[in-house]
Amino acid sequence: MHQPLFARRAVSACLLALAALLPAARAADYPDKPVRIIVPYAPGGGADTAARAIGQRLSEVFGQSFIVENKAGAATQTGTLAVTRAAPDGYTLLLGTANLATNAVLFDKLPYDAQRDLTPISLITKAPVYVVVHADSPVKDLKGLIAQTRAAKDGLSYGTAGNGSIPHLAGELFRANTEARLLHVPYKGSSEAVAALVGRQIDLSFDNLPPTNSMIKAGKLRPLAVAAARRSALLPDVPTTGELGVPMEASSWWGLLAPAGTPPAIVAKLNKAMVDALATPQMREHLARLGIEPESCSPAEFTALIKAETDKWGRVAKAAGIKAD
């Protein structure tokens, strides 16, 4: 016997109502099992350190383990791809970096679209790029540095963490803005670039604070300027490039993202936990010791940042003819 039409409609309405309630129920119970944070780098670097710090805090907040899993390779593509292919349920997250923006302009083809396949949750930090010289360098400021690049027969060499990295792009932006004569020397990571500068194998470097902080504190390196809109609270005596006549901003950044389609309620829950965690004195002090200044934001602000950074560095890379190795 066929059900009356009104009965079938009532059943359908109930099923739709139940389906609508499921995401809210999942969000209310989230997380009820361990969460993975995929870091697309090898253990020990700044991104890995930041992921473990925020993961530990989220574990305390939610009473579930937030486990860091390193998936390095292919200029962060391996780990990023793993997250874009994961279930959008909040149990697989990505410690995303500025590579999400730069890879989009350095590679002709990627196996994912960062702006389409990921849902931003919040920044953890924006790490501005510093112009750094050896502590014994005769160069005292940017004006002297630019003059020295023009006076030297072959210009000056600058080291970075690698071709297409944010510090490399920052160096090219600086060169374009000042017409300084600079030769880029790419290394396999910041640790090699820092060692080369300490050993006077290069004349200067563009780098973030976390890799250089210990050598600055030890008096072996000296920062000339920071490429940011304002001075950093971590090194308040270091002027901005803008103060010294070269207005430019360049920052590496790290943040947490989820696969596209993750329920908004789960994203909001994670965002609140991150914002609260990064505001605590304990977390701020812990990260400051690592040379990291916490900076959180809303998902919408993070989304806008990724788009703006992709557009900005795309213009710089194109003008300088930079492509991935």
N, C-alpha and C positions, 0 to 999 in steps of 0.2 A: 504494500500500500504506500502510495506517495504521501510524503508529509505535506501538509497544507503550506502554501506559499509564505504565510506570516510566520510559521514555525521555522522554516528554513532560514528566513531572514533573521530571525531572533538568534538562531544558532550561529550564523555567520557573524553577526554583530558581537556576540560574546567572544568568539574566537579572535576577532580583530582587537577587541578590548584587552584580552589576555596577552596577545602579541605585543601590544603597545606597552603593557606593564612590565614585560620581561627585561628590557634594557634598564629600567629604573630599579628593578629588583637586583639585577646583576651589579649595578653600581652601588647599591646599598650594602651588598655583601662584599664588595671588592676592597682589598684582595683577600681571598680565602685560600690561597696557596702561594708558593714562592713566585717571585717576579724576576725575570732575567733582564739585565741591562747589558746590551751588546755594545762593546767598545771596539770600534774598527781600527784599533792600534794595538801594538804589542804592549805587554805590561810595563809599568814603570814610568811612563811619560806623563805629561800634564793632564791630558784628557783622562787617562786611566786613574790618576790620583783624584781628579775631580769626581769621577763616577763613583769611586769607592767611598769618598766622603759623603756624597749626597745619598748613595745607596744605604750606607750605615744609618744615616738620619731617618730615611724613609722606613727602614726596618723598625726603628724604634717607635715611629709614629703609628705605623699600621699593625705592628705585631706580627709581621710576616717577613721572611727573608727577601731582600732585594739583592740578587746574586750577580756580580759582574762577570761577564764572559767575554774574553778577548777574541776577536775575529779579525786579525790584521790581514792586509793584502790588497793589491790593485788600487793603491791610493785611496783607501777607505771604502772602495766599492764592494768588497766581499762582505763586510759586516753590515753595510747599509742595505745591500740587496737582501740579506737574510731577514732583516726586519720588515722590509716592504712586502716580503712573501709570507710573513707570519700572520697568524689569526689576529684580527683587530679586536682583541678582548682585554687589552691592558696588561697582559702577562709577558709580553716581549716588547721592550723599549730600546731606544737607540740613544747613546751618548753621541749626539751629532755635533759636528764642528763646522768651521768656516768652509771646509771642503765641500759641503753641500752646495755652497754657492760657487766656489771656484772650479770644481769639477765640471759643472754645467757649461763653463766657458772654455775650459782647457781641453776637454775631450770632445771629439766629433760625435761620438755615440756612447751613451750610457745605458745600462740594463734597467734603469728606473728613471723616473722624473721626481726629483726631490719635492717639488712644489705640488705635485699631484698625488704622490704615493705615500706621503708622510703627513702626520698631524702634529704640529708643534705644541709643546706643553708649556715650557718656560726656559728661558736662559738660566744658566748657572753663573756665567761670568763673561765679560768682554775684556780680553787682555790686549791692551794697546801695544803697538809696536814702538820700541825705543831705538834711537840712533845711539850706538854704543861704540866707544873706542877703547884702546888699551889705556890703563891708568897713567902710563908715562908718555902718552901721545902729546905732542906740542899743540894739537888742535884743542881749543877751549870752547868753541861754540859753532853754530851752524855756518855763520858768516866765514869764520876761519876755515871750516871744513870745505866749503864750496870753493874758496880761494885756493886752497891746497890742491883740490882736484884739478883745477885749471893750470896750476903752476907745475905740477908733476908731469914729466914727459909722457907717461902712459895713463895719466889719471890715477885714481885710487881704487883698490879692490875692496869689495864688500862681500861678506859671507852671509848665507842664510841657511835655513833648514832644508832647502831643496828648491828645484825648479817649479815655479807655479805656486809656491807657498805664499801665504799672506805676507810674510816679511819680504819675499822676493817682489811681489807686486807693489808693496809699499816702497821698496827701493826704486823701482821703476817710476812710480808716481813722483817720488822725490826728485829723481833725475829729470823727469819731464817738466816739473814745476820750477826747477832751479838752473837747468842746463849744466848741472855738475857733470864732470867726466868720471864716470864710475864703471867698473868692470865687475860683473856678477860672478861669484864663485859659489856654486851650489854644493852643499854637503848632504850626507845621508842623515839628516836630523840635526836638531839644535845642539846636541851635546858635542858633535864634531865641529860645528861652526864656532861654538864657544871656546873649545880647546885650541882651534886655529887662531882665534883672536888673542887669547892669552899667550900663545906661543909666537905671536907677531908674524904669522904666516899670511895674514891679511891685514888691511889697514883699518877696517871698521866692520860693523855688522848692523843689520836691522833684525831685531828679535824681540820677543815678548819677555816679560820680567821673570816668569817661573824658571826658564832655563839659565838665565844670566844672574839671577838674584844672589846666589851664593858667592859668585866671583865679584860681584859689586860690593857685597858686604865684606869680602876679604880684601878689598882695596886693589884688586887686580884689573878690574874693568871700571870704566867711568861712563855713565849715560850723559849724553849731551842734550837730548830732548825727547819728548814723548809725542807721538802723532795722535793726539786726542783733543777733544774740544776743551777739556779742563785738566788740570794737574791731577795726578793720582794721589790718593791719600796714603799710599804705600811708599811713595817717593815724592813728597810734597815740594822738595827743593829743586826738582827737575822741571824746567819750563816746558811748555808745549811748543811744538814747531810753529804754531801760529804766533805765539808771543815773540818768536825769533824771526818772523817775517816769511814763514813758509806755511801758510794755512792748509793743512791736510789732516785727514783722519784715516787711520788704518788699525784695525783690531782683529785679532783672532778671537773666536768665541766658541763657547761650548754650551750645549743645552740638551734638554731631554725631549725626545719625540716618540710618537707611537705610530703604528701603521695607519694609513688612511682608513676611515670607517670606524675607528674606535669610538664607542659611545661618548657623546659630549659630557655626560655626567661623570664618567670615569676620568676624562681629561680634566674637567673642572676640579675633581677631587685631588688628583695628582698635582695640579697647578697650585691649589691652596696649600697643600702640604709642603711643596717646594718653596713657595714664597715665605711661608712661616719659618721653615727651616733655615733659609738663607738670611733671615733677619735676626736670628738668635746670636747673642754675643759669642757663644761657644763656637758656632760654625764660622762666624766671621774671623775670630781669632785663629782658628785652626787653618783656614784657607789663607789668611794673611801671612802666616809663617811659611807658606809655600809660594808666596808671591802672587796670590790670587785674590782679587777684589770681587766679592760676590755681587751679582746683579741679576735680579729676577724680572719677569715681565709677564704680561698676559699672553694667552695663545695667539690672539689677534696681532699683538705687537711683535711677537716672534715671527709670525707668518710674514708680516710686512718687512721685517729686517732681512729675512732670507731673500725676498724678492729684490729689495733695494741693493743688497750686497751682490747679488747675481748681476744686476744691471751695471753697477759701478765697476766691478772688477772685470766684467766683460769688455767695457770700453778701454780699460787700462791694458788688458792682455792683447786686445786687438791692435792698439796703437803701438805696443812694444813688440808685437809679433811673437808672443809667448804661447806655446802649445805644450801639452804634456809630453814627457820623454817617451 
